[in-house]
Amino acid sequence: MWRATLMVFACFFGAATCSLAAQPKAGAESKKTQAAAKKAAPKTRVIELAHQLSARGALKLAELVERFNSEQPEAERIQLLRVETQGRKLALLNLATPGTMANFLANKAAFKPVHQVLKENGGNVSGSDLSADLLAGEKRGRLNALPLAFSTPVLFYNKRLFRQAGLDAEAPPKTWQEMQDMAGTLMERGIACPYTSSWPAWVHVDNLSALSGMPIADKKGKLAFNGRVQVKHIAMLATWHKARYFQTFGRADEADAHFYNSECAMLTSDAWTHSLLQDAPGVELGIAPLPHHDDLYDGRQHTLAAGVSLWIGAGYKAREYQVAARFIRFLLAPDMQIALARGGGFLPLTESARNVMRTSRLMKDEERALDVAYASLQGKGGLHPLRASTLDPVRIIVDEELEQVWLGKKPAKAALDTAVKRGNAILAAKPALRRVIRP
């Protein structure tokens, strides 16, 4: 399948090897025939879909786009465009990652809201059809962008290593204190890496704060993730790191590979990662909600959802917006939502797609992970649009300061105080970003 997809990908971009292999050598007569056919054929309108995905992500996106193109009139085709730099006019279709989303929100004149595009082209999607966790920052459910491939952090654990250490493989830790106790047992039984985490800023600042009911920013839009609970949590992780209960491997998803290879017994990472981990050799995959601190007055609240969203550029022709509207409806169809869940482990966006998944026998393994993700997203607490990991300059600062803690060069409070101070200085220098995070 991958080889076929690669061939489609190559032909889609007009690779020379593909075009040469597909056509015989033309003589004088055949050249005339080709010229006549070219003249008779309708002109193809190319609709650009700009992205900044990795090679693997772009390959999956190409497969999705080719499926859409095959169902459309030949005169209209969506073509992928990798955009490395900012400052250019937005393409008609644009994928924003968490790290680039703030740039869209800060320049509202550059995009056309999804709800408006659909309304003008005979359709609509109500915010009430989508999960509330995907609508943070949206007003009255009127979508500026379409949340496309979203996930939330969960705890993965290797049941085989749990049993090897004498732990109950069906009783993962529910609280951070229970996790500390289990990490100690795993270490005593010879597991060199009891616990690791991908995306430290996303898991241990953004989601720890939401799960504990603590704000990331105050009502004036100033960063404030250096409260008592956040400091306590990072200080706890620092002691774990010193005891080697907790090991770090990078700022992104580097830790996933160490869990996949059975080096680490527990991993916190996004729920969609189960699609990569479920076939790992030596891993009997267990999935549980992210642990919480059990001494909080309001108890456990909810985690956050984040991922890739689709934005529509402003300043295009009405016929081009018709294609954009068709593409949005294509993405929201239940079968496509199920394809995204099965192929990438992402959360289905609509209740109709979720209901189909619950009744599908083919979705048994995926449903287990998605049920945990849904449960994690439920609970009381506000849905503040700010994510420290969404604003790239702030995320880099948070990662730098956390690394100082892991290295023993700074205590948790000093590191978080510094991260907040440096982050607020960035926001003060970039008013557009400040507007993005204001509640």
VENKA-V258954 format. One record per run of one state. SS is the DSSP state (@ for helix, = for strand, . for the rest). FROM is the first residue (numbers start at 1). LEN is the number of residues. Records with the same first field share a line. If there is no record, write none. Layout:
SS = FROM-LEN + FROM-LEN
This chain:
. = 1-1 + 13-3 + 23-5 + 41-4 + 52-3 + 71-5 + 83-10 + 97-4 + 106-2 + 113-1 + 120-7 + 131-1 + 135-4 + 140-2 + 143-3 + 152-1 + 165-10 + 189-4 + 198-2 + 213-4 + 218-5 + 224-4 + 244-2 + 248-6 + 261-3 + 278-7 + 290-2 + 293-13 + 314-4 + 333-1 + 345-5 + 359-2 + 378-14 + 407-5 + 430-1 + 438-2
@ = 2-11 + 16-7 + 28-13 + 55-16 + 101-5 + 108-3 + 114-6 + 127-3 + 132-3 + 159-6 + 176-13 + 200-13 + 228-16 + 254-7 + 271-7 + 318-15 + 334-11 + 351-8 + 361-17 + 392-15 + 412-18 + 431-7
= = 45-7 + 76-7 + 93-4 + 111-2 + 130-1 + 139-1 + 142-1 + 146-6 + 153-6 + 175-1 + 193-5 + 217-1 + 223-1 + 246-2 + 264-7 + 285-5 + 292-1 + 306-8 + 350-1
